[in-house]
Amino acid sequence: MELVDLDAPAKVVKKHRAHPVAVSKTLQWLRGAGYACGCVERYDVYANKKHDLFGFIDYIAICDTETLGVQICGADFSSHIKKLTLERCDSVIRWLRCPTRTVVLIGWRKLKVGKKAVEYKPRVMDFWLEGDELRWEER
């Protein structure tokens, strides 16, 4: 039998999610471009792990002509490029085989404006297929 200290503070479980600024800025940016957006990632409290849709999509954005699979990140842009082009390449290619679907990686970086003011700027990378080969380019 295990003894439990009832007066001990409760254990805090950290949720591994994108930075709230990145999420709100991305949703605002996509909605401003005319997309309807929805979150498709989920957090498993028992495994203490975040699960993206198909392993790489955090949000889905739709409009009349296309569907975007959106991956959101902060300053760690290069690690997310590796995730999309190496680790999850098969899933990304499968998603992109439909001509109305695209994948977009959106990273937010904090830039100083003047002495104290801070401004967030998006860094956007588009992914597409040429034949069966995955291509990507920054906007």
DSSP file (Angstrom, degrees, kcal/mol; ACC not computed):
  #  RESIDUE AA STRUCTURE BP1 BP2  ACC     N-H-->O    O-->H-N    N-H-->O    O-->H-N    TCO  KAPPA ALPHA  PHI   PSI    X-CA   Y-CA   Z-CA
    1    1 A M              0   0    0      0, 0.0     2,-0.4     0, 0.0     0, 0.0   0.000 360.0 360.0 360.0 136.9    0.0    0.0    0.0
    2    2 A E        -     0   0    0      2,-0.0     2,-0.4     0, 0.0     0, 0.0  -0.793 360.0-135.3 -99.7 135.5    1.3    3.4   -1.0
    3    3 A L        -     0   0    0     -2,-0.4     2,-0.4     2,-0.0     0, 0.0  -0.723  19.1-158.8 -87.6 137.5    1.1    6.4    1.4
    4    4 A V        -     0   0    0     -2,-0.4     2,-0.9     4,-0.0     3,-0.1  -0.964  15.4-134.3-121.0 131.2   -0.1    9.7   -0.2
    5    5 A D    >   -     0   0    0     -2,-0.4     3,-0.9     1,-0.2    -2,-0.0  -0.750  16.7-169.1 -83.5 108.6    0.6   13.1    1.3
    6    6 A L  T 3  S+     0   0    0     -2,-0.9    -1,-0.2     1,-0.2     0, 0.0   0.685  83.8  56.6 -73.9 -17.9   -2.8   14.9    1.0
    7    7 A D  T 3  S+     0   0    0     -3,-0.1    -1,-0.2     2,-0.1     3,-0.1   0.533  82.7 107.3 -89.7  -6.9   -1.2   18.3    1.9
    8    8 A A  S <  S-     0   0    0     -3,-0.9     3,-0.1     1,-0.1     2,-0.0  -0.417  81.9-100.0 -71.1 146.1    1.3   18.1   -1.0
    9    9 A P        -     0   0    0      0, 0.0    -1,-0.1     0, 0.0    -2,-0.1  -0.331  45.2 -97.0 -65.7 149.0    0.6   20.5   -3.9
   10   10 A A        -     0   0    0      1,-0.1     2,-0.3    -3,-0.1    -3,-0.0  -0.343  41.0-104.8 -66.5 145.2   -1.0   18.9   -7.0
   11   11 A K        -     0   0    0     -3,-0.1     2,-0.5     1,-0.1    -1,-0.1  -0.553  32.3-137.9 -73.0 131.2    1.3   17.9   -9.8
   12   12 A V        -     0   0    0     -2,-0.3     2,-0.6    -3,-0.1    -1,-0.1  -0.800  10.1-151.9 -94.9 127.7    1.1   20.3  -12.7
   13   13 A V        -     0   0    0     -2,-0.5     2,-0.3     2,-0.0    35,-0.0  -0.880  13.3-138.0-100.5 121.7    1.0   18.7  -16.2
   14   14 A K        -     0   0    0     -2,-0.6     2,-0.5    34,-0.1    -2,-0.0  -0.614  10.4-142.2 -80.3 135.5    2.5   20.8  -18.9
   15   15 A K        -     0   0    0     -2,-0.3     2,-1.3    28,-0.0    30,-0.0  -0.855   8.7-140.6 -96.8 130.0    0.6   20.9  -22.2
   16   16 A H        +     0   0    0     -2,-0.5     2,-0.3     0, 0.0    -2,-0.0  -0.719  46.6 142.0 -92.5  90.0    2.8   21.0  -25.2
   17   17 A R        -     0   0    0     -2,-1.3    -2,-0.0     1,-0.1    33,-0.0  -0.806  57.2 -84.2-124.4 165.2    1.0   23.4  -27.5
   18   18 A A        -     0   0    0     -2,-0.3    -1,-0.1     1,-0.1    55,-0.1  -0.333  64.6 -81.7 -64.0 152.9    2.0   26.1  -29.9
   19   19 A H     >  -     0   0    0      1,-0.1     4,-2.2     4,-0.1     3,-0.3  -0.321  38.3-125.6 -57.5 135.4    2.5   29.5  -28.4
   20   20 A P  H  > S+     0   0    0      0, 0.0     4,-2.7     0, 0.0     5,-0.2   0.830 110.2  54.6 -56.7 -33.9   -0.8   31.2  -27.8
   21   21 A V  H  > S+     0   0    0      2,-0.2     4,-2.7     1,-0.2     5,-0.3   0.927 108.2  48.9 -64.7 -43.6    0.4   34.3  -29.8
   22   22 A A  H  > S+     0   0    0     -3,-0.3     4,-2.2     2,-0.2    -1,-0.2   0.903 113.3  47.3 -62.2 -41.5    1.3   32.1  -32.8
   23   23 A V  H  X S+     0   0    0     -4,-2.2     4,-2.5     2,-0.2     5,-0.2   0.959 115.6  42.8 -65.9 -51.0   -2.1   30.4  -32.7
   24   24 A S  H  X S+     0   0    0     -4,-2.7     4,-2.2     1,-0.2    -2,-0.2   0.898 116.0  48.6 -65.8 -39.7   -4.2   33.6  -32.4
   25   25 A K  H  X S+     0   0    0     -4,-2.7     4,-2.5    -5,-0.2    -1,-0.2   0.903 112.3  49.3 -65.5 -40.9   -2.1   35.5  -35.0
   26   26 A T  H  X S+     0   0    0     -4,-2.2     4,-2.8    -5,-0.3     5,-0.2   0.936 112.2  46.7 -64.7 -46.8   -2.3   32.6  -37.4
   27   27 A L  H  X S+     0   0    0     -4,-2.5     4,-2.5     1,-0.2     5,-0.2   0.904 114.2  48.2 -62.5 -41.1   -6.1   32.2  -37.0
   28   28 A Q  H  X S+     0   0    0     -4,-2.2     4,-1.9    -5,-0.2    -1,-0.2   0.905 112.9  48.7 -63.8 -42.1   -6.5   36.0  -37.4
   29   29 A W  H  X S+     0   0    0     -4,-2.5     4,-0.9     2,-0.2    -2,-0.2   0.909 114.5  44.7 -65.3 -44.1   -4.2   36.0  -40.5
   30   30 A L  H ><>S+     0   0    0     -4,-2.8     5,-2.1     2,-0.2     3,-0.5   0.907 113.2  49.6 -68.6 -42.8   -6.1   33.1  -42.1
   31   31 A R  H ><5S+     0   0    0     -4,-2.5     3,-1.4     1,-0.2    -1,-0.2   0.860 106.9  56.5 -65.4 -34.3   -9.6   34.4  -41.4
   32   32 A G  H 3<5S+     0   0    0     -4,-1.9    -1,-0.2     1,-0.3    -2,-0.2   0.775 103.8  54.5 -65.5 -25.9   -8.5   37.8  -42.8
   33   33 A A  T <<5S-     0   0    0     -4,-0.9    -1,-0.3    -3,-0.5    -2,-0.2   0.395 128.2 -98.8 -88.0   2.0   -7.6   36.0  -46.0
   34   34 A G  T < 5S+     0   0    0     -3,-1.4     2,-0.3     1,-0.3    -3,-0.2   0.615  77.2 136.1  95.7  13.7  -11.2   34.5  -46.2
   35   35 A Y      < -     0   0    0     -5,-2.1     2,-0.5    28,-0.1    -1,-0.3  -0.679  50.1-137.6 -94.9 148.0  -10.6   31.0  -44.7
   36   36 A A  E     -A   62   0A   0     26,-2.7    26,-2.7    -2,-0.3     2,-0.3  -0.911  32.8-158.7 -96.5 131.2  -12.8   29.2  -42.2
   37   37 A C  E     +A   61   0A   0     -2,-0.5     2,-0.3    24,-0.2    24,-0.2  -0.821  18.5 178.6-120.6 151.6  -10.4   27.5  -39.7
   38   38 A G  E     -A   60   0A   0     22,-2.0    22,-2.7    -2,-0.3     2,-0.4  -0.991  29.7-117.7-149.4 144.8  -10.6   24.6  -37.3
   39   39 A C  E     +A   59   0A   0     -2,-0.3    20,-0.2    20,-0.2    19,-0.1  -0.660  29.1 171.8 -82.8 132.0   -8.2   23.0  -34.8
   40   40 A V        +     0   0    0     18,-2.7     2,-0.3    -2,-0.4    19,-0.2   0.304  47.4  97.0-123.2   6.0   -7.5   19.3  -35.6
   41   41 A E        -     0   0    0     17,-1.0     2,-0.3    11,-0.2    11,-0.2  -0.664  54.4-164.5 -91.0 154.8   -4.7   18.6  -33.1
   42   42 A R  E     -F   51   0B   0      9,-2.5     9,-3.3    -2,-0.3     2,-0.5  -0.954  15.2-132.4-137.7 157.8   -5.5   17.0  -29.8
   43   43 A Y  E     -F   50   0B   0     -2,-0.3     2,-0.8     7,-0.2     7,-0.2  -0.948  10.6-150.9-114.6 125.6   -3.7   16.6  -26.5
   44   44 A D  E  >> -F   49   0B   0      5,-3.2     5,-1.7    -2,-0.5     4,-1.2  -0.843   7.4-168.9 -96.2 106.6   -3.6   13.1  -24.8
   45   45 A V  T  45S+     0   0    0     -2,-0.8    -1,-0.2     1,-0.2     5,-0.0   0.801  84.4  55.0 -67.9 -28.4   -3.3   13.8  -21.0
   46   46 A Y  T  45S+     0   0    0      1,-0.2    -1,-0.2     3,-0.1    -2,-0.0   0.884 118.3  32.5 -74.0 -38.0   -2.6   10.2  -20.2
   47   47 A A  T  45S-     0   0    0      2,-0.2    -1,-0.2    -3,-0.1    -2,-0.2   0.527 102.3-131.9 -92.1  -7.4    0.4   10.0  -22.6
   48   48 A N  T  <5 +     0   0    0     -4,-1.2     2,-0.3     1,-0.2    -3,-0.2   0.934  66.0 125.0  54.7  49.6    1.3   13.7  -22.0
   49   49 A K  E   < -F   44   0B   0     -5,-1.7    -5,-3.2   -34,-0.0     2,-0.4  -0.988  60.2-130.9-143.9 146.0    1.6   14.1  -25.7
   50   50 A K  E     -F   43   0B   0     -2,-0.3     2,-0.5    -7,-0.2    -7,-0.2  -0.795  20.4-158.8 -96.1 139.4    0.2   16.2  -28.5
   51   51 A H  E     -F   42   0B   0     -9,-3.3    -9,-2.5    -2,-0.4     2,-0.2  -0.975   2.5-157.6-123.2 120.4   -1.2   14.5  -31.7
   52   52 A D    >   -     0   0    0     -2,-0.5     3,-1.6   -11,-0.2     2,-0.3  -0.575  37.8 -90.2 -87.6 156.3   -1.5   16.3  -35.0
   53   53 A L  B >> S-G   57   0C   0      4,-2.3     4,-2.2     1,-0.3     3,-1.8  -0.548 113.3  -6.1 -65.9 126.2   -3.9   15.2  -37.7
   54   54 A F  T 34 S-     0   0    0     -2,-0.3    -1,-0.3     1,-0.3    37,-0.1   0.629 125.4 -73.2  57.9  16.4   -1.9   12.8  -39.9
   55   55 A G  T <4 S+     0   0    0     -3,-1.6    -1,-0.3     2,-0.2    -2,-0.2   0.437 130.7  48.4  84.8  -0.4    1.2   13.7  -37.9
   56   56 A F  T <4 S+     0   0    0     -3,-1.8     2,-0.6     1,-0.1    -2,-0.2   0.486  80.3  91.6-147.8  -5.3    1.6   17.2  -39.3
   57   57 A I  B  <  +G   53   0C   0     -4,-2.2    -4,-2.3     1,-0.2    14,-0.2  -0.874  30.6 168.6-106.8 122.9   -1.6   19.2  -39.4
   58   58 A D  S    S+     0   0    0     12,-2.5   -18,-2.7    -2,-0.6   -17,-1.0   0.830  73.6  14.1 -90.6 -42.2   -2.5   21.5  -36.5
   59   59 A Y  E     -AB  39  70A   0     11,-2.1    11,-3.1   -20,-0.2     2,-0.5  -0.956  63.5-144.2-135.0 150.1   -5.3   23.5  -38.2
   60   60 A I  E     -AB  38  69A   0    -22,-2.7   -22,-2.0    -2,-0.3     2,-0.4  -0.968  15.8-169.6-114.1 133.9   -7.4   23.0  -41.3
   61   61 A A  E     -AB  37  68A   0      7,-2.0     7,-3.5    -2,-0.5     2,-0.3  -0.987   7.4-172.9-123.4 130.6   -8.4   26.1  -43.2
   62   62 A I  E     +AB  36  67A   0    -26,-2.7   -26,-2.7    -2,-0.4     2,-0.2  -0.911  12.8 164.3-125.1 150.4  -11.0   25.9  -46.0
   63   63 A C        -     0   0    0      3,-2.0   -28,-0.1    -2,-0.3   -29,-0.1  -0.767  57.9 -77.0-141.0-168.9  -12.4   28.3  -48.6
   64   64 A D  S    S+     0   0    0     -2,-0.2     3,-0.1     1,-0.2   -29,-0.0   0.808 125.7  27.9 -65.7 -29.7  -14.4   27.8  -51.8
   65   65 A T  S    S+     0   0    0      1,-0.2     2,-0.3    35,-0.0    -1,-0.2   0.624 120.3  22.8-112.5 -15.1  -11.5   26.6  -53.9
   66   66 A E        -     0   0    0      2,-0.0    -3,-2.0    35,-0.0     2,-0.4  -0.973  52.7-137.9-151.8 163.6   -8.9   24.9  -51.6
   67   67 A T  E     -Bc  62 101A   0     33,-2.6    35,-2.3    -2,-0.3     2,-0.4  -0.995  22.1-154.1-124.2 126.3   -8.2   23.2  -48.3
   68   68 A L  E     -Bc  61 102A   0     -7,-3.5    -7,-2.0    -2,-0.4     2,-0.7  -0.853   8.7-153.5-102.7 134.1   -5.0   24.1  -46.4
   69   69 A G  E     -Bc  60 103A   0     33,-2.7    35,-2.4    -2,-0.4     2,-0.5  -0.944  27.3-159.1 -97.8 114.3   -3.3   21.8  -43.9
   70   70 A V  E     -Bc  59 104A   0    -11,-3.1   -12,-2.5    -2,-0.7   -11,-2.1  -0.845  17.3-168.8-108.2 128.0   -1.6   24.3  -41.6
   71   71 A Q  E     - c   0 105A   0     33,-2.4    35,-2.8    -2,-0.5     2,-0.4  -0.964  15.7-156.9-108.8 127.1    1.4   23.6  -39.3
   72   72 A I  E     + c   0 106A   0     -2,-0.5     2,-0.3    33,-0.2    35,-0.2  -0.856  20.5 157.4-108.7 139.0    2.0   26.4  -36.8
   73   73 A C  E     - c   0 107A   0     33,-2.3    35,-1.4    -2,-0.4     4,-0.1  -0.937  29.1-140.3-147.8 172.9    5.4   27.0  -35.1
   74   74 A G  S    S-     0   0    0     -2,-0.3     3,-0.1    33,-0.2    -1,-0.1   0.436  75.9 -29.8-101.9-117.4    7.3   29.8  -33.4
   75   75 A A  S    S+     0   0    0      1,-0.2     2,-1.5    32,-0.1     3,-0.4   0.636 116.9  84.0 -82.2 -15.0   11.0   30.3  -33.8
   76   76 A D     >  +     0   0    0      1,-0.2     4,-1.1     2,-0.1    -1,-0.2  -0.308  50.6 142.5 -87.4  54.6   11.9   26.7  -34.5
   77   77 A F  H  >  +     0   0    0     -2,-1.5     4,-1.7     1,-0.2     3,-0.4   0.888  63.6  54.4 -63.0 -45.0   11.0   26.9  -38.2
   78   78 A S  H  > S+     0   0    0     -3,-0.4     4,-2.1     1,-0.2    -1,-0.2   0.854 104.4  54.2 -65.0 -35.3   13.8   24.7  -39.5
   79   79 A S  H  > S+     0   0    0      1,-0.2     4,-1.8     2,-0.2    -1,-0.2   0.845 108.2  50.3 -68.1 -31.0   12.9   21.7  -37.3
   80   80 A H  H  X S+     0   0    0     -4,-1.1     4,-2.2    -3,-0.4    -1,-0.2   0.835 106.9  54.2 -74.5 -32.1    9.3   21.9  -38.6
   81   81 A I  H  X S+     0   0    0     -4,-1.7     4,-2.5     2,-0.2     5,-0.2   0.926 109.6  48.3 -63.4 -43.4   10.6   21.9  -42.2
   82   82 A K  H  X>S+     0   0    0     -4,-2.1     4,-2.5     1,-0.2     5,-1.3   0.894 109.2  53.6 -62.5 -39.6   12.5   18.7  -41.4
   83   83 A K  I  <>S+     0   0    0     -4,-1.8     5,-2.9     1,-0.2    -1,-0.2   0.925 114.4  40.7 -60.5 -44.9    9.4   17.2  -39.9
   84   84 A L  I  <5S+     0   0    0     -4,-2.2     8,-0.2     3,-0.2    -2,-0.2   0.835 123.2  37.9 -74.6 -33.0    7.4   17.9  -43.0
   85   85 A T  I  <5S+     0   0    0     -4,-2.5    -2,-0.2    -5,-0.2    -3,-0.2   0.703 133.2  14.8 -95.2 -20.7   10.0   16.9  -45.5
   86   86 A L  I ><5S+     0   0    0     -4,-2.5     3,-0.6    -5,-0.2     4,-0.3   0.757 127.8  36.1-116.1 -61.0   11.7   13.9  -43.8
   87   87 A E  I 3 <S+     0   0    0     -5,-1.3     3,-0.2     1,-0.2    -3,-0.2   0.906 133.3  22.7 -68.2 -43.8    9.7   12.5  -40.9
   88   88 A R  T 3><S+     0   0    0     -5,-2.9     4,-2.4    -6,-0.3    -1,-0.2   0.052  83.8 122.9-112.3  23.6    6.2   13.0  -42.3
   89   89 A C  H <> S+     0   0    0     -3,-0.6     4,-2.6     1,-0.2     5,-0.2   0.875  73.4  51.9 -56.5 -43.5    7.0   13.1  -46.0
   90   90 A D  H  > S+     0   0    0     -4,-0.3     4,-2.1     1,-0.2    -1,-0.2   0.905 112.0  46.0 -62.7 -42.1    4.7   10.2  -47.0
   91   91 A S  H  > S+     0   0    0     -3,-0.2     4,-2.2     2,-0.2    -1,-0.2   0.890 112.7  50.5 -67.7 -39.2    1.7   11.7  -45.2
   92   92 A V  H  X S+     0   0    0     -4,-2.4     4,-2.3    -8,-0.2    -2,-0.2   0.926 111.3  48.0 -64.4 -44.6    2.4   15.2  -46.7
   93   93 A I  H  X S+     0   0    0     -4,-2.6     4,-0.9     1,-0.2    -2,-0.2   0.903 110.8  51.3 -63.0 -41.3    2.6   13.7  -50.2
   94   94 A R  H  < S+     0   0    0     -4,-2.1     3,-0.5    -5,-0.2     4,-0.3   0.905 111.2  48.2 -62.3 -40.9   -0.6   11.7  -49.7
   95   95 A W  H >< S+     0   0    0     -4,-2.2     3,-0.9     1,-0.2    -2,-0.2   0.895 111.8  50.1 -63.5 -41.5   -2.3   14.9  -48.5
   96   96 A L  H 3< S+     0   0    0     -4,-2.3    33,-0.2     1,-0.2    -1,-0.2   0.569  85.7  85.6 -79.4  -9.1   -1.0   16.9  -51.5
   97   97 A R  T 3< S+     0   0    0     -4,-0.9    -1,-0.2    -3,-0.5    -2,-0.1   0.778  74.9  79.5 -64.6 -24.6   -2.1   14.3  -54.1
   98   98 A C  S X  S-     0   0    0     -3,-0.9     3,-1.8    -4,-0.3     0, 0.0  -0.748  84.6-139.5 -80.2 125.6   -5.5   16.0  -54.2
   99   99 A P  T 3  S+     0   0    0      0, 0.0    -1,-0.1     0, 0.0    -2,-0.1   0.666  97.4  56.0 -66.3 -16.0   -5.1   19.1  -56.4
  100  100 A T  T 3  S+     0   0    0    -34,-0.1   -33,-2.6     2,-0.0     2,-0.4   0.417  93.8  85.4 -95.3   3.6   -7.3   21.3  -54.1
  101  101 A R  E <   +c   67   0A   0     -3,-1.8     2,-0.3   -35,-0.2   -33,-0.2  -0.829  51.4 174.8-106.0 142.9   -5.2   20.7  -51.0
  102  102 A T  E     -c   68   0A   0    -35,-2.3   -33,-2.7    -2,-0.4     2,-0.4  -0.938  23.4-133.7-136.6 163.0   -2.0   22.5  -50.0
  103  103 A V  E     -cD  69 127A   0     24,-1.1    24,-2.2    -2,-0.3     2,-0.4  -0.972  21.1-173.2-118.9 133.8    0.3   22.5  -46.9
  104  104 A V  E     -cD  70 126A   0    -35,-2.4   -33,-2.4    -2,-0.4     2,-0.5  -0.994  12.7-157.2-130.2 130.8    1.4   25.7  -45.3
  105  105 A L  E     -cD  71 125A   0     20,-2.7    20,-2.5    -2,-0.4     2,-0.5  -0.942  15.0-170.5-104.3 122.8    4.0   26.1  -42.5
  106  106 A I  E     -cD  72 124A   0    -35,-2.8   -33,-2.3    -2,-0.5     2,-0.4  -0.962   5.4-180.0-120.5 118.4    3.5   29.4  -40.6
  107  107 A G  E     -cD  73 123A   0     16,-2.8    16,-3.0    -2,-0.5     2,-0.5  -0.908  14.8-147.2-115.2 145.0    6.1   30.5  -38.1
  108  108 A W  E     - D   0 122A   0    -35,-1.4     2,-0.4    -2,-0.4   -86,-0.1  -0.938  13.4-172.5-115.1 131.0    5.9   33.7  -36.0
  109  109 A R  E     - D   0 121A   0     12,-2.1    12,-2.4    -2,-0.5     2,-0.6  -0.953  23.0-126.0-124.1 145.2    8.9   35.7  -35.0
  110  110 A K  E     - D   0 120A   0     -2,-0.4     2,-0.4    10,-0.2    10,-0.2  -0.764  29.1-173.0 -90.3 122.3    9.1   38.6  -32.7
  111  111 A L  E     - D   0 119A   0      8,-3.3     8,-3.2    -2,-0.6     2,-0.3  -0.939  22.4-123.0-118.3 139.2   10.9   41.6  -34.2
  112  112 A K  E     - D   0 118A   0     -2,-0.4     2,-0.5     6,-0.2     6,-0.2  -0.621  19.8-167.0 -80.3 136.2   11.8   44.8  -32.4
  113  113 A V  E  >  - D   0 117A   0      4,-3.0     4,-0.7    -2,-0.3     3,-0.3  -0.958  65.3 -28.6-121.5 108.8   10.3   48.0  -33.8
  114  114 A G  T  4 S-     0   0    0     -2,-0.5    -2,-0.0     1,-0.2     0, 0.0  -0.545 110.9 -42.7  80.2-152.5   12.1   51.0  -32.3
  115  115 A K  T  4 S+     0   0    0     -2,-0.2    -1,-0.2    -3,-0.1    -3,-0.0   0.896 132.9   1.7 -83.2 -41.9   13.5   50.7  -28.8
  116  116 A K  T  4 S+     0   0    0     -3,-0.3    -2,-0.1    -4,-0.0    -1,-0.1   0.662  98.5 104.7-121.5 -23.7   10.8   48.8  -26.9
  117  117 A A  E  <  -D  113   0A   0     -4,-0.7    -4,-3.0    -5,-0.1     2,-0.4  -0.319  51.1-156.4 -68.6 144.4    8.0   48.0  -29.3
  118  118 A V  E     -D  112   0A   0     -6,-0.2     2,-0.4     2,-0.0    -6,-0.2  -0.957   8.5-171.9-123.1 139.3    7.6   44.5  -30.5
  119  119 A E  E     -D  111   0A   0     -8,-3.2    -8,-3.3    -2,-0.4     2,-0.5  -0.993  17.8-136.4-131.6 138.5    5.9   43.3  -33.7
  120  120 A Y  E     -D  110   0A   0     -2,-0.4   -10,-0.2   -10,-0.2   -12,-0.0  -0.824  20.4-168.6 -95.7 129.8    5.2   39.7  -34.8
  121  121 A K  E     -D  109   0A   0    -12,-2.4   -12,-2.1    -2,-0.5     2,-0.2  -0.955  17.8-127.1-118.2 135.1    5.9   38.9  -38.4
  122  122 A P  E     -D  108   0A   0      0, 0.0     2,-0.5     0, 0.0   -14,-0.2  -0.562  11.1-157.8 -80.5 144.9    4.7   35.7  -40.1
  123  123 A R  E     -D  107   0A   0    -16,-3.0   -16,-2.8    -2,-0.2     2,-0.5  -0.988  19.2-166.5-117.8 117.3    7.2   33.4  -42.0
  124  124 A V  E     -D  106   0A   0     -2,-0.5    15,-2.7   -18,-0.2     2,-0.4  -0.906  12.5-174.5-117.8 129.8    5.2   31.3  -44.5
  125  125 A M  E     -DE 105 138A   0    -20,-2.5   -20,-2.7    -2,-0.5     2,-0.3  -0.989  11.8-152.7-123.4 128.0    6.4   28.3  -46.4
  126  126 A D  E     -DE 104 137A   0     11,-2.7    11,-2.1    -2,-0.4     2,-0.4  -0.784   5.7-159.2 -99.8 143.1    4.3   26.6  -49.1
  127  127 A F  E     +DE 103 136A   0    -24,-2.2   -24,-1.1    -2,-0.3     2,-0.3  -0.964  20.4 156.3-121.1 138.6    4.6   22.9  -49.9
  128  128 A W  E     - E   0 135A   0      7,-2.4     7,-3.1    -2,-0.4     2,-0.4  -0.938  36.4-106.0-151.7 171.4    3.4   21.3  -53.2
  129  129 A L  E     - E   0 134A   0     -2,-0.3     2,-0.5   -33,-0.2     5,-0.2  -0.873  15.5-169.9-107.2 137.4    4.0   18.3  -55.5
  130  130 A E  E >  S- E   0 133A   0      3,-2.6     3,-1.9    -2,-0.4     2,-0.6  -0.942  79.5 -45.1-118.9 104.9    5.8   18.3  -58.8
  131  131 A G  T 3  S-     0   0    0     -2,-0.5    -2,-0.0     1,-0.3     0, 0.0  -0.654 122.5 -31.5  69.2-119.3    5.0   14.9  -60.2
  132  132 A D  T 3  S+     0   0    0     -2,-0.6     2,-0.4    -3,-0.1    -1,-0.3   0.170 118.0 104.4-110.9  14.6    5.6   12.7  -57.2
  133  133 A E  E <   -E  130   0A   0     -3,-1.9    -3,-2.6   -40,-0.0     2,-0.4  -0.836  69.7-128.1-104.9 133.3    8.3   14.9  -55.7
  134  134 A L  E     -E  129   0A   0     -2,-0.4     2,-0.3    -5,-0.2    -5,-0.2  -0.626  30.1-177.1 -79.1 129.4    7.7   17.2  -52.7
  135  135 A R  E     -E  128   0A   0     -7,-3.1    -7,-2.4    -2,-0.4     2,-0.3  -0.903   4.4-175.9-124.1 154.1    8.8   20.9  -53.2
  136  136 A W  E     +E  127   0A   0     -2,-0.3     2,-0.3    -9,-0.2    -9,-0.2  -0.994   5.2 176.1-150.5 151.2    8.7   23.8  -50.9
  137  137 A E  E     -E  126   0A   0    -11,-2.1   -11,-2.7    -2,-0.3     2,-0.3  -0.982  29.6-117.7-155.8 142.8    9.4   27.5  -51.0
  138  138 A E  E      E  125   0A   0     -2,-0.3   -13,-0.3   -13,-0.2    -2,-0.0  -0.633 360.0 360.0 -83.0 138.8    9.1   30.5  -48.6
  139  139 A R              0   0    0    -15,-2.7    -1,-0.1    -2,-0.3   -14,-0.1   0.469 360.0 360.0 -73.0 360.0    6.8   33.3  -49.6
